[in-house]
Amino acid sequence: MNKTHVLNGTRKTKQREAILKVLKDTNCHPGAHWIYEKVRREIPHISLGTVYRDLKILKEMGKIRELVFTGNMTHFDGITKQHIHFYCQKCNSISDIEEPVNMEIDKSVAAKNGFKVYCHRMDFFGLCRACRS
């Protein structure tokens, strides 16, 4: 049974729901191929192209975040609230940092520059514990 309805001009699909579930159920920040492999377990005939298209739609809908650090690899995050990431430059792992986000920075930058700031992104780069050993 294919449940469909329109949300913000976009149909709700089984494939999109499966992709979103995979992202919400993981603590890692996977790439599209990793997500594709997980979703294929539930929907064997899904194509990689569908996964890429649905990731783009989910991002545009504000259901997921797209993370671009270095290189060509794009990662995705099922946590949409503003938070901080740590990127290991050796093993390429991405971790969430449990620190409060300074929302006053948005107000300060807006006031000093005349911008309308919706959010900001703060990321840390270095070596994770495993790579430091």
N, CA, C and O atoms as a printed pandas DataFrame, in Angstrom:
     atom_number atom_name residue_name chain_id  residue_number  x_coord  y_coord  z_coord
0              1         N          MET        A               1    0.833   -1.176    0.000
1              2        CA          MET        A               1    0.000    0.000    0.000
2              3         C          MET        A               1    0.881    1.245    0.000
3              4         O          MET        A               1    1.665    1.439    0.929
4              5         N          ASN        A               2    0.771    2.074   -1.002
5              6        CA          ASN        A               2    1.583    3.266   -1.124
6              7         C          ASN        A               2    0.816    4.462   -0.573
7              8         O          ASN        A               2   -0.139    4.942   -1.185
8              9         N          LYS        A               3    1.254    4.938    0.602
9             10        CA          LYS        A               3    0.622    6.101    1.202
10            11         C          LYS        A               3    1.172    7.340    0.520
11            12         O          LYS        A               3    2.386    7.541    0.484
12            13         N          THR        A               4    0.301    8.166   -0.014
13            14        CA          THR        A               4    0.772    9.412   -0.601
14            15         C          THR        A               4   -0.111   10.557   -0.144
15            16         O          THR        A               4   -1.329   10.413   -0.043
16            17         N          HIS        A               5    0.481   11.642    0.118
17            18        CA          HIS        A               5   -0.198   12.907    0.306
18            19         C          HIS        A               5    0.812   14.004    0.023
19            20         O          HIS        A               5    2.007   13.738   -0.109
20            21         N          VAL        A               6    0.342   15.215   -0.067
21            22        CA          VAL        A               6    1.216   16.309   -0.438
22            23         C          VAL        A               6    1.571   17.133    0.793
23            24         O          VAL        A               6    0.691   17.531    1.556
24            25         N          LEU        A               7    2.860   17.387    0.983
25            26        CA          LEU        A               7    3.367   18.230    2.050
26            27         C          LEU        A               7    4.313   19.237    1.419
27            28         O          LEU        A               7    5.328   18.861    0.834
28            29         N          ASN        A               8    3.984   20.509    1.537
29            30        CA          ASN        A               8    4.783   21.568    0.924
30            31         C          ASN        A               8    5.012   21.311   -0.569
31            32         O          ASN        A               8    6.102   21.560   -1.084
32            33         N          GLY        A               9    3.991   20.816   -1.256
33            34        CA          GLY        A               9    4.088   20.560   -2.690
34            35         C          GLY        A               9    4.830   19.288   -3.039
35            36         O          GLY        A               9    5.100   19.040   -4.215
36            37         N          THR        A              10    5.171   18.469   -2.045
37            38        CA          THR        A              10    5.942   17.250   -2.282
38            39         C          THR        A              10    5.168   16.039   -1.775
39            40         O          THR        A              10    4.682   16.029   -0.644
40            41         N          ARG        A              11    5.058   15.011   -2.630
41            42        CA          ARG        A              11    4.374   13.779   -2.239
42            43         C          ARG        A              11    5.149   13.048   -1.151
43            44         O          ARG        A              11    6.380   13.042   -1.139
44            45         N          LYS        A              12    4.407   12.437   -0.245
45            46        CA          LYS        A              12    5.014   11.576    0.768
46            47         C          LYS        A              12    5.106   10.186    0.147
47            48         O          LYS        A              12    4.097    9.632   -0.291
48            49         N          THR        A              13    6.322    9.616    0.107
49            50        CA          THR        A              13    6.500    8.313   -0.522
50            51         C          THR        A              13    7.118    7.326    0.450
51            52         O          THR        A              13    7.746    7.703    1.439
52            53         N          LYS        A              14    6.922    6.053    0.141
53            54        CA          LYS        A              14    7.500    4.971    0.943
54            55         C          LYS        A              14    9.032    5.068    0.954
55            56         O          LYS        A              14    9.669    4.857    1.986
56            57         N          GLN        A              15    9.603    5.385   -0.194
57            58        CA          GLN        A              15   11.051    5.494   -0.309
58            59         C          GLN        A              15   11.592    6.620    0.578
59            60         O          GLN        A              15   12.573    6.442    1.301
60            61         N          ARG        A              16   10.932    7.783    0.509
61            62        CA          ARG        A              16   11.372    8.931    1.306
62            63         C          ARG        A              16   11.245    8.640    2.795
63            64         O          ARG        A              16   12.118    9.007    3.582
64            65         N          GLU        A              17   10.159    7.983    3.177
65            66        CA          GLU        A              17    9.965    7.615    4.585
66            67         C          GLU        A              17   11.059    6.657    5.052
67            68         O          GLU        A              17   11.558    6.783    6.171
68            69         N          ALA        A              18   11.435    5.698    4.196
69            70        CA          ALA        A              18   12.484    4.732    4.545
70            71         C          ALA        A              18   13.839    5.430    4.699
71            72         O          ALA        A              18   14.594    5.125    5.622
72            73         N          ILE        A              19   14.144    6.351    3.811
73            74        CA          ILE        A              19   15.403    7.102    3.884
74            75         C          ILE        A              19   15.447    7.921    5.168
75            76         O          ILE        A              19   16.460    7.938    5.868
76            77         N          LEU        A              20   14.355    8.591    5.470
77            78        CA          LEU        A              20   14.286    9.405    6.683
78            79         C          LEU        A              20   14.434    8.541    7.936
79            80         O          LEU        A              20   15.109    8.938    8.885
80            81         N          LYS        A              21   13.813    7.377    7.942
81            82        CA          LYS        A              21   13.914    6.467    9.084
82            83         C          LYS        A              21   15.358    6.012    9.285
83            84         O          LYS        A              21   15.848    5.980   10.414
84            85         N          VAL        A              22   16.034    5.665    8.204
85            86        CA          VAL        A              22   17.440    5.247    8.292
86            87         C          VAL        A              22   18.274    6.359    8.930
87            88         O          VAL        A              22   19.095    6.096    9.808
88            89         N          LEU        A              23   18.063    7.589    8.491
89            90        CA          LEU        A              23   18.849    8.705    9.033
90            91         C          LEU        A              23   18.499    9.009   10.486
91            92         O          LEU        A              23   19.381    9.354   11.272
92            93         N          LYS        A              24   17.246    8.888   10.845
93            94        CA          LYS        A              24   16.840    9.164   12.230
94            95         C          LYS        A              24   17.322    8.067   13.181
95            96         O          LYS        A              24   17.511    8.314   14.372
96            97         N          ASP        A              25   17.522    6.852   12.652
97            98        CA          ASP        A              25   17.907    5.706   13.485
98            99         C          ASP        A              25   19.414    5.487   13.591
99           100         O          ASP        A              25   19.845    4.495   14.179
100          101         N          THR        A              26   20.223    6.387   13.038
101          102        CA          THR        A              26   21.670    6.194   13.095
102          103         C          THR        A              26   22.340    7.363   13.811
103          104         O          THR        A              26   21.855    8.494   13.776
104          105         N          ASN        A              27   23.457    7.068   14.455
105          106        CA          ASN        A              27   24.243    8.113   15.101
106          107         C          ASN        A              27   25.364    8.606   14.209
107          108         O          ASN        A              27   26.000    9.619   14.501
108          109         N          CYS        A              28   25.610    7.883   13.110
109          110        CA          CYS        A              28   26.679    8.311   12.208
110          111         C          CYS        A              28   26.110    9.340   11.219
111          112         O          CYS        A              28   24.909    9.612   11.219
112          113         N          HIS        A              29   26.943    9.881   10.418
113          114        CA          HIS        A              29   26.564   10.891    9.437
114          115         C          HIS        A              29   26.916   10.330    8.055
115          116         O          HIS        A              29   27.938   10.692    7.472
116          117         N          PRO        A              30   26.063    9.446    7.541
117          118        CA          PRO        A              30   26.422    8.674    6.347
118          119         C          PRO        A              30   26.318    9.445    5.043
119          120         O          PRO        A              30   25.709   10.511    4.952
120          121         N          GLY        A              31   26.949    8.844    4.035
121          122        CA          GLY        A              31   26.824    9.327    2.670
122          123         C          GLY        A              31   25.666    8.620    1.985
123          124         O          GLY        A              31   25.066    7.705    2.549
124          125         N          ALA        A              32   25.357    9.043    0.779
125          126        CA          ALA        A              32   24.219    8.508    0.032
126          127         C          ALA        A              32   24.347    7.008   -0.236
127          128         O          ALA        A              32   23.347    6.292   -0.171
128          129         N          HIS        A              33   25.543    6.518   -0.532
129          130        CA          HIS        A              33   25.715    5.086   -0.828
130          131         C          HIS        A              33   25.413    4.232    0.402
131          132         O          HIS        A              33   24.801    3.172    0.277
132          133         N          TRP        A              34   25.829    4.672    1.576
133          134        CA          TRP        A              34   25.558    3.948    2.829
134          135         C          TRP        A              34   24.047    3.898    3.061
135          136         O          TRP        A              34   23.495    2.852    3.404
136          137         N          ILE        A              35   23.392    5.037    2.871
137          138        CA          ILE        A              35   21.935    5.115    3.045
138          139         C          ILE        A              35   21.252    4.188    2.045
139          140         O          ILE        A              35   20.324    3.462    2.401
140          141         N          TYR        A              36   21.707    4.213    0.803
141          142        CA          TYR        A              36   21.166    3.358   -0.258
142          143         C          TYR        A              36   21.227    1.885    0.141
143          144         O          TYR        A              36   20.247    1.157   -0.019
144          145         N          GLU        A              37   22.370    1.445    0.659
145          146        CA          GLU        A              37   22.522    0.041    1.056
146          147         C          GLU        A              37   21.571   -0.331    2.181
147          148         O          GLU        A              37   21.024   -1.433    2.183
148          149         N          LYS        A              38   21.364    0.562    3.132
149          150        CA          LYS        A              38   20.441    0.284    4.242
150          151         C          LYS        A              38   18.990    0.245    3.757
151          152         O          LYS        A              38   18.231   -0.641    4.150
152          153         N          VAL        A              39   18.603    1.187    2.917
153          154        CA          VAL        A              39   17.221    1.252    2.428
154          155         C          VAL        A              39   16.910    0.066    1.522
155          156         O          VAL        A              39   15.776   -0.412    1.497
156          157         N          ARG        A              40   17.905   -0.414    0.778
157          158        CA          ARG        A              40   17.703   -1.570   -0.121
158          159         C          ARG        A              40   17.262   -2.818    0.626
159          160         O          ARG        A              40   16.622   -3.693    0.042
160          161         N          ARG        A              41   17.593   -2.914    1.906
161          162        CA          ARG        A              41   17.161   -4.068    2.701
162          163         C          ARG        A              41   15.650   -4.096    2.835
163          164         O          ARG        A              41   15.045   -5.167    2.895
164          165         N          GLU        A              42   15.038   -2.915    2.882
165          166        CA          GLU        A              42   13.583   -2.813    2.998
166          167         C          GLU        A              42   12.910   -2.700    1.628
167          168         O          GLU        A              42   11.830   -3.248    1.407
168          169         N          ILE        A              43   13.565   -1.981    0.716
169          170        CA          ILE        A              43   13.010   -1.747   -0.622
170          171         C          ILE        A              43   14.069   -2.180   -1.641
171          172         O          ILE        A              43   14.838   -1.345   -2.118
172          173         N          PRO        A              44   14.119   -3.470   -1.980
173          174        CA          PRO        A              44   15.201   -4.006   -2.823
174          175         C          PRO        A              44   15.343   -3.356   -4.203
175          176         O          PRO        A              44   16.441   -3.327   -4.758
176          177         N          HIS        A              45   14.254   -2.838   -4.757
177          178        CA          HIS        A              45   14.319   -2.309   -6.122
178          179         C          HIS        A              45   14.541   -0.799   -6.177
179          180         O          HIS        A              45   14.437   -0.201   -7.248
180          181         N          ILE        A              46   14.845   -0.175   -5.040
181          182        CA          ILE        A              46   15.106    1.263   -5.044
182          183         C          ILE        A              46   16.415    1.527   -5.791
183          184         O          ILE        A              46   17.354    0.735   -5.713
184          185         N          SER        A              47   16.466    2.636   -6.508
185          186        CA          SER        A              47   17.690    2.967   -7.247
186          187         C          SER        A              47   18.499    4.009   -6.470
187          188         O          SER        A              47   17.961    4.749   -5.646
188          189         N          LEU        A              48   19.786    4.046   -6.749
189          190        CA          LEU        A              48   20.652    5.041   -6.128
190          191         C          LEU        A              48   20.204    6.448   -6.524
191          192         O          LEU        A              48   20.280    7.377   -5.720
192          193         N          GLY        A              49   19.739    6.600   -7.757
193          194        CA          GLY        A              49   19.235    7.895   -8.226
194          195         C          GLY        A              49   18.046    8.372   -7.401
195          196         O          GLY        A              49   17.934    9.558   -7.092
196          197         N          THR        A              50   17.163    7.450   -7.046
197          198        CA          THR        A              50   16.009    7.791   -6.215
198          199         C          THR        A              50   16.473    8.257   -4.839
199          200         O          THR        A              50   15.930    9.217   -4.293
200          201         N          VAL        A              51   17.472    7.583   -4.280
201          202        CA          VAL        A              51   18.002    7.970   -2.978
202          203         C          VAL        A              51   18.565    9.388   -3.051
203          204         O          VAL        A              51   18.282   10.208   -2.177
204          205         N          TYR        A              52   19.358    9.685   -4.080
205          206        CA          TYR        A              52   19.910   11.033   -4.229
206          207         C          TYR        A              52   18.796   12.079   -4.368
207          208         O          TYR        A              52   18.848   13.125   -3.722
208          209         N          ARG        A              53   17.800   11.805   -5.199
209          210        CA          ARG        A              53   16.700   12.758   -5.394
210          211         C          ARG        A              53   15.927   12.977   -4.097
211          212         O          ARG        A              53   15.588   14.109   -3.751
212          213         N          ASP        A              54   15.650   11.884   -3.381
213          214        CA          ASP        A              54   14.879   12.004   -2.147
214          215         C          ASP        A              54   15.679   12.675   -1.035
215          216         O          ASP        A              54   15.098   13.380   -0.210
216          217         N          LEU        A              55   16.985   12.476   -0.991
217          218        CA          LEU        A              55   17.820   13.191   -0.023
218          219         C          LEU        A              55   17.739   14.694   -0.284
219          220         O          LEU        A              55   17.643   15.487    0.653
220          221         N          LYS        A              56   17.778   15.074   -1.536
221          222        CA          LYS        A              56   17.676   16.496   -1.892
222          223         C          LYS        A              56   16.321   17.054   -1.463
223          224         O          LYS        A              56   16.248   18.147   -0.901
224          225         N          ILE        A              57   15.263   16.315   -1.722
225          226        CA          ILE        A              57   13.916   16.763   -1.353
226          227         C          ILE        A              57   13.784   16.857    0.166
227          228         O          ILE        A              57   13.244   17.836    0.682
228          229         N          LEU        A              58   14.272   15.846    0.881
229          230        CA          LEU        A              58   14.197   15.864    2.348
230          231         C          LEU        A              58   14.978   17.051    2.918
231          232         O          LEU        A              58   14.553   17.667    3.896
232          233         N          LYS        A              59   16.099   17.362    2.314
233          234        CA          LYS        A              59   16.887   18.527    2.747
234          235         C          LYS        A              59   16.102   19.806    2.506
235          236         O          LYS        A              59   16.027   20.662    3.387
236          237         N          GLU        A              60   15.516   19.944    1.325
237          238        CA          GLU        A              60   14.736   21.139    0.995
238          239         C          GLU        A              60   13.521   21.294    1.903
239          240         O          GLU        A              60   13.086   22.411    2.183
240          241         N          MET        A              61   12.972   20.161    2.365
241          242        CA          MET        A              61   11.822   20.182    3.265
242          243         C          MET        A              61   12.227   20.482    4.710
243          244         O          MET        A              61   11.373   20.714    5.565
244          245         N          GLY        A              62   13.542   20.475    4.976
245          246        CA          GLY        A              62   14.025   20.728    6.328
246          247         C          GLY        A              62   13.951   19.507    7.233
247          248         O          GLY        A              62   14.020   19.633    8.456
248          249         N          LYS        A              63   13.808   18.312    6.631
249          250        CA          LYS        A              63   13.709   17.074    7.408
250          251         C          LYS        A              63   15.071   16.495    7.778
251          252         O          LYS        A              63   15.188   15.748    8.749
252          253         N          ILE        A              64   16.112   16.843    6.994
253          254        CA          ILE        A              64   17.475   16.382    7.243
254          255         C          ILE        A              64   18.428   17.537    6.976
255          256         O          ILE        A              64   18.044   18.558    6.406
256          257         N          ARG        A              65   19.683   17.361    7.397
257          258        CA          ARG        A              65   20.729   18.344    7.105
258          259         C          ARG        A              65   21.765   17.697    6.202
259          260         O          ARG        A              65   22.069   16.511    6.330
260          261         N          GLU        A              66   22.296   18.487    5.296
261          262        CA          GLU        A              66   23.383   18.047    4.425
262          263         C          GLU        A              66   24.668   18.641    4.973
263          264         O          GLU        A              66   24.736   19.840    5.245
264          265         N          LEU        A              67   25.690   17.805    5.135
265          266        CA          LEU        A              67   26.972   18.245    5.665
266          267         C          LEU        A              67   28.035   18.074    4.599
267          268         O          LEU        A              67   28.250   16.971    4.096
268          269         N          VAL        A              68   28.696   19.163    4.257
269          270        CA          VAL        A              68   29.783   19.113    3.292
270          271         C          VAL        A              68   31.030   19.614    4.013
271          272         O          VAL        A              68   31.060   20.744    4.500
272          273         N          PHE        A              69   32.048   18.776    4.080
273          274        CA          PHE        A              69   33.283   19.161    4.739
274          275         C          PHE        A              69   34.371   19.335    3.697
275          276         O          PHE        A              69   34.517   20.420    3.135
276          277         N          THR        A              70   35.132   18.294    3.429
277          278        CA          THR        A              70   36.203   18.401    2.442
278          279         C          THR        A              70   36.034   17.281    1.424
279          280         O          THR        A              70   35.373   16.280    1.696
280          281         N          GLY        A              71   36.619   17.451    0.281
281          282        CA          GLY        A              71   36.521   16.436   -0.757
282          283         C          GLY        A              71   35.144   16.457   -1.402
283          284         O          GLY        A              71   34.402   17.432   -1.283
284          285         N          ASN        A              72   34.818   15.381   -2.079
285          286        CA          ASN        A              72   33.554   15.302   -2.803
286          287         C          ASN        A              72   32.443   14.608   -2.023
287          288         O          ASN        A              72   31.304   14.562   -2.488
288          289         N          MET        A              73   32.750   14.073   -0.859
289          290        CA          MET        A              73   31.778   13.296   -0.094
290          291         C          MET        A              73   30.822   14.205    0.670
291          292         O          MET        A              73   31.250   15.064    1.442
292          293         N          THR        A              74   29.544   14.010    0.451
293          294        CA          THR        A              74   28.507   14.717    1.191
294          295         C          THR        A              74   27.931   13.753    2.217
295          296         O          THR        A              74   27.672   12.588    1.914
296          297         N          HIS        A              75   27.735   14.244    3.419
297          298        CA          HIS        A              75   27.168   13.443    4.496
298          299         C          HIS        A              75   25.801   14.000    4.855
299          300         O          HIS        A              75   25.488   15.150    4.548
300          301         N          PHE        A              76   24.989   13.173    5.510
301          302        CA          PHE        A              76   23.648   13.601    5.881
302          303         C          PHE        A              76   23.417   13.341    7.356
303          304         O          PHE        A              76   23.972   12.410    7.939
304          305         N          ASP        A              77   22.578   14.190    7.950
305          306        CA          ASP        A              77   22.311   14.147    9.380
306          307         C          ASP        A              77   20.808   14.177    9.593
307          308         O          ASP        A              77   20.118   15.044    9.058
308          309         N          GLY        A              78   20.299   13.229   10.377
309          310        CA          GLY        A              78   18.879   13.181   10.688
310          311         C          GLY        A              78   18.476   14.142   11.785
311          312         O          GLY        A              78   17.286   14.333   12.039
312          313         N          ILE        A              79   19.456   14.752   12.439
313          314        CA          ILE        A              79   19.167   15.739   13.493
314          315         C          ILE        A              79   19.147   17.113   12.843
315          316         O          ILE        A              79   20.165   17.572   12.325
316          317         N          THR        A              80   18.004   17.767   12.868
317          318        CA          THR        A              80   17.879   19.045   12.176
318          319         C          THR        A              80   18.094   20.248   13.079
319          320         O          THR        A              80   18.326   21.353   12.589
320          321         N          LYS        A              81   18.019   20.052   14.398
321          322        CA          LYS        A              81   18.267   21.206   15.277
322          323         C          LYS        A              81   19.728   21.612   15.138
323          324         O          LYS        A              81   20.590   20.783   14.846
324          325         N          GLN        A              82   19.989   22.878   15.349
325          326        CA          GLN        A              82   21.349   23.382   15.189
326          327         C          GLN        A              82   22.260   22.749   16.239
327          328         O          GLN        A              82   21.972   22.794   17.435
328          329         N          HIS        A              83   23.362   22.159   15.776
329          330        CA          HIS        A              83   24.335   21.552   16.673
330          331         C          HIS        A              83   25.717   21.570   16.027
331          332         O          HIS        A              83   25.861   21.886   14.846
332          333         N          ILE        A              84   26.727   21.229   16.818
333          334        CA          ILE        A              84   28.124   21.324   16.402
334          335         C          ILE        A              84   28.655   19.937   16.014
335          336         O          ILE        A              84   28.260   18.928   16.599
336          337         N          HIS        A              85   29.549   19.899   15.027
337          338        CA          HIS        A              85   30.168   18.653   14.573
338          339         C          HIS        A              85   31.686   18.701   14.729
339          340         O          HIS        A              85   32.302   19.766   14.687
340          341         N          PHE        A              86   32.269   17.520   14.910
341          342        CA          PHE        A              86   33.717   17.353   14.880
342          343         C          PHE        A              86   34.032   16.426   13.711
343          344         O          PHE        A              86   33.437   15.354   13.594
344          345         N          TYR        A              87   34.955   16.824   12.851
345          346        CA          TYR        A              87   35.351   16.053   11.673
346          347         C          TYR        A              87   36.791   15.597   11.850
347          348         O          TYR        A              87   37.695   16.425   11.968
348          349         N          CYS        A              88   37.014   14.275   11.869
349          350        CA          CYS        A              88   38.373   13.738   11.976
350          351         C          CYS        A              88   39.025   13.772   10.594
351          352         O          CYS        A              88   38.504   13.200    9.637
352          353         N          GLN        A              89   40.151   14.437   10.506
353          354        CA          GLN        A              89   40.827   14.602    9.231
354          355         C          GLN        A              89   41.659   13.395    8.829
355          356         O          GLN        A              89   42.250   13.380    7.750
356          357         N          LYS        A              90   41.709   12.384    9.687
357          358        CA          LYS        A              90   42.438   11.165    9.339
358          359         C          LYS        A              90   41.474   10.062    8.886
359          360         O          LYS        A              90   41.636    9.506    7.800
360          361         N          CYS        A              91   40.465    9.744    9.719
361          362        CA          CYS        A              91   39.543    8.636    9.393
362          363         C          CYS        A              91   38.228    9.119    8.771
363          364         O          CYS        A              91   37.387    8.306    8.388
364          365         N          ASN        A              92   38.054   10.433    8.671
365          366        CA          ASN        A              92   36.866   11.058    8.073
366          367         C          ASN        A              92   35.572   10.831    8.856
367          368         O          ASN        A              92   34.482   11.013    8.314
368          369         N          SER        A              93   35.684   10.434   10.133
369          370        CA          SER        A              93   34.472   10.261   10.935
370          371         C          SER        A              93   33.915   11.630   11.321
371          372         O          SER        A              93   34.653   12.611   11.415
372          373         N          ILE        A              94   32.616   11.679   11.541
373          374        CA          ILE        A              94   31.940   12.894   11.956
374          375         C          ILE        A              94   31.193   12.583   13.239
375          376         O          ILE        A              94   30.454   11.601   13.312
376          377         N          SER        A              95   31.384   13.419   14.253
377          378        CA          SER        A              95   30.732   13.221   15.547
378          379         C          SER        A              95   29.960   14.474   15.925
379          380         O          SER        A              95   30.364   15.592   15.603
380          381         N          ASP        A              96   28.840   14.271   16.616
381          382        CA          ASP        A              96   28.114   15.391   17.186
382          383         C          ASP        A              96   28.808   15.799   18.474
383          384         O          ASP        A              96   29.252   14.945   19.241
384          385         N          ILE        A              97   28.903   17.094   18.715
385          386        CA          ILE        A              97   29.491   17.612   19.941
386          387         C          ILE        A              97   28.359   18.114   20.827
387          388         O          ILE        A              97   27.520   18.909   20.404
388          389         N          GLU        A              98   28.357   17.634   22.054
389          390        CA          GLU        A              98   27.311   17.992   23.004
390          391         C          GLU        A              98   27.658   19.277   23.736
391          392         O          GLU        A              98   27.907   19.264   24.942
392          393         N          GLU        A              99   27.672   20.364   23.021
393          394        CA          GLU        A              99   27.905   21.686   23.598
394          395         C          GLU        A              99   26.745   22.569   23.173
395          396         O          GLU        A              99   26.229   22.422   22.065
396          397         N          PRO        A             100   26.332   23.476   24.030
397          398        CA          PRO        A             100   25.244   24.380   23.616
398          399         C          PRO        A             100   25.699   25.283   22.470
399          400         O          PRO        A             100   26.848   25.725   22.435
400          401         N          VAL        A             101   24.803   25.545   21.552
401          402        CA          VAL        A             101   25.088   26.425   20.422
402          403         C          VAL        A             101   24.851   27.862   20.868
403          404         O          VAL        A             101   23.810   28.174   21.447
404          405         N          ASN        A             102   25.808   28.726   20.602
405          406        CA          ASN        A             102   25.700   30.137   20.975
406          407         C          ASN        A             102   24.803   30.864   19.977
407          408         O          ASN        A             102   25.250   31.246   18.895
408          409         N          MET        A             103   23.545   31.050   20.341
409          410        CA          MET        A             103   22.591   31.696   19.444
410          411         C          MET        A             103   22.767   33.217   19.416
411          412         O          MET        A             103   22.249   33.889   18.524
412          413         N          GLU        A             104   23.502   33.756   20.396
413          414        CA          GLU        A             104   23.735   35.199   20.435
414          415         C          GLU        A             104   24.607   35.658   19.266
415          416         O          GLU        A             104   24.557   36.819   18.859
416          417         N          ILE        A             105   25.403   34.736   18.734
417          418        CA          ILE        A             105   26.249   35.062   17.579
418          419         C          ILE        A             105   25.386   35.505   16.394
419          420         O          ILE        A             105   25.748   36.441   15.682
420          421         N          ASP        A             106   24.247   34.837   16.179
421          422        CA          ASP        A             106   23.345   35.202   15.078
422          423         C          ASP        A             106   22.902   36.658   15.213
423          424         O          ASP        A             106   22.928   37.421   14.247
424          425         N          LYS        A             107   22.499   37.026   16.418
425          426        CA          LYS        A             107   22.024   38.398   16.673
426          427         C          LYS        A             107   23.150   39.413   16.486
427          428         O          LYS        A             107   22.945   40.479   15.905
428          429         N          SER        A             108   24.338   39.073   16.982
429          430        CA          SER        A             108   25.482   39.975   16.882
430          431         C          SER        A             108   25.881   40.220   15.426
431          432         O          SER        A             108   26.081   41.365   15.020
432          433         N          VAL        A             109   25.996   39.150   14.645
433          434        CA          VAL        A             109   26.375   39.275   13.235
434          435         C          VAL        A             109   25.307   40.058   12.473
435          436         O          VAL        A             109   25.633   40.896   11.632
436          437         N          ALA        A             110   24.053   39.791   12.761
437          438        CA          ALA        A             110   22.958   40.503   12.092
438          439         C          ALA        A             110   23.001   41.992   12.411
439          440         O          ALA        A             110   22.891   42.826   11.513
440          441         N          ALA        A             111   23.162   42.326   13.691
441          442        CA          ALA        A             111   23.169   43.728   14.107
442          443         C          ALA        A             111   24.360   44.489   13.535
443          444         O          ALA        A             111   24.209   45.625   13.084
444          445         N          LYS        A             112   25.529   43.882   13.549
445          446        CA          LYS        A             112   26.747   44.570   13.094
446          447         C          LYS        A             112   26.821   44.728   11.580
447          448         O          LYS        A             112   27.458   45.654   11.078
448          449         N          ASN        A             113   26.161   43.810   10.844
449          450        CA          ASN        A             113   26.309   43.802    9.388
450          451         C          ASN        A             113   25.033   44.090    8.612
451          452         O          ASN        A             113   25.069   44.201    7.387
452          453         N          GLY        A             114   23.911   44.210    9.305
453          454        CA          GLY        A             114   22.655   44.466    8.612
454          455         C          GLY        A             114   22.097   43.251    7.902
455          456         O          GLY        A             114   21.283   43.388    6.988
456          457         N          PHE        A             115   22.522   42.053    8.309
457          458        CA          PHE        A             115   22.045   40.803    7.698
458          459         C          PHE        A             115   20.805   40.297    8.411
459          460         O          PHE        A             115   20.519   40.707    9.536
460          461         N          LYS        A             116   20.075   39.417    7.768
461          462        CA          LYS        A             116   19.028   38.624    8.410
462          463         C          LYS        A             116   19.636   37.229    8.537
463          464         O          LYS        A             116   19.764   36.516    7.541
464          465         N          VAL        A             117   20.011   36.837    9.750
465          466        CA          VAL        A             117   20.676   35.558    9.989
466          467         C          VAL        A             117   19.646   34.538   10.464
467          468         O          VAL        A             117   18.940   34.779   11.443
468          469         N          TYR        A             118   19.555   33.393    9.771
469          470        CA          TYR        A             118   18.646   32.326   10.169
470          471         C          TYR        A             118   19.332   31.321   11.089
471          472         O          TYR        A             118   18.718   30.800   12.020
472          473         N          CYS        A             119   20.589   31.059   10.825
473          474        CA          CYS        A             119   21.357   30.135   11.652
474          475         C          CYS        A             119   22.822   30.246   11.254
475          476         O          CYS        A             119   23.156   30.916   10.276
476          477         N          HIS        A             120   23.685   29.596   12.002
477          478        CA          HIS        A             120   25.097   29.519   11.641
478          479         C          HIS        A             120   25.559   28.084   11.860
479          480         O          HIS        A             120   24.865   27.286   12.490
480          481         N          ARG        A             121   26.715   27.773   11.341
481          482        CA          ARG        A             121   27.249   26.424   11.468
482          483         C          ARG        A             121   28.656   26.510   12.032
483          484         O          ARG        A             121   29.492   27.276   11.553
484          485         N          MET        A             122   28.898   25.708   13.062
485          486        CA          MET        A             122   30.231   25.660   13.659
486          487         C          MET        A             122   30.700   24.209   13.612
487          488         O          MET        A             122   29.990   23.304   14.051
488          489         N          ASP        A             123   31.889   24.000   13.082
489          490        CA          ASP        A             123   32.460   22.663   12.995
490          491         C          ASP        A             123   33.889   22.714   13.506
491          492         O          ASP        A             123   34.580   23.722   13.353
492          493         N          PHE        A             124   34.324   21.626   14.109
493          494        CA          PHE        A             124   35.699   21.493   14.576
494          495         C          PHE        A             124   36.386   20.419   13.739
495          496         O          PHE        A             124   35.758   19.436   13.344
496          497         N          PHE        A             125   37.674   20.608   13.470
497          498        CA          PHE        A             125   38.456   19.691   12.661
498          499         C          PHE        A             125   39.706   19.279   13.435
499          500         O          PHE        A             125   40.295   20.094   14.144
500          501         N          GLY        A             126   40.107   18.028   13.303
501          502        CA          GLY        A             126   41.293   17.547   13.970
502          503         C          GLY        A             126   41.364   16.042   13.911
503          504         O          GLY        A             126   40.976   15.439   12.910
504          505         N          LEU        A             127   41.866   15.413   14.992
505          506        CA          LEU        A             127   41.988   13.962   15.069
506          507         C          LEU        A             127   41.091   13.439   16.195
507          508         O          LEU        A             127   41.115   13.961   17.310
508          509         N          CYS        A             128   40.306   12.411   15.897
509          510        CA          CYS        A             128   39.452   11.803   16.909
510          511         C          CYS        A             128   40.332   11.004   17.896
511          512         O          CYS        A             128   41.531   10.835   17.671
512          513         N          ARG        A             129   39.728   10.527   18.969
513          514        CA          ARG        A             129   40.490    9.754   19.981
514          515         C          ARG        A             129   41.196    8.549   19.387
515          516         O          ARG        A             129   42.364    8.298   19.682
516          517         N          ALA        A             130   40.491    7.810   18.558
517          518        CA          ALA        A             130   41.077    6.596   17.966
518          519         C          ALA        A             130   42.283    6.923   17.097
519          520         O          ALA        A             130   43.289    6.215   17.143
520          521         N          CYS        A             131   42.193    7.977   16.315
521          522        CA          CYS        A             131   43.300    8.352   15.419
522          523         C          CYS        A             131   44.471    8.990   16.171
523          524         O          CYS        A             131   45.598    8.976   15.676
524          525         N          ARG        A             132   44.223    9.540   17.341
525          526        CA          ARG        A             132   45.299   10.121   18.152
526          527         C          ARG        A             132   46.145    9.035   18.788
527          528         O          ARG        A             132   47.313    9.265   19.100
528          529         N          SER        A             133   45.573    7.851   18.985
529          530        CA          SER        A             133   46.300    6.751   19.667
530          531         C          SER        A             133   47.388    6.170   18.788
531          532         O          SER        A             133   48.089    5.246   19.202
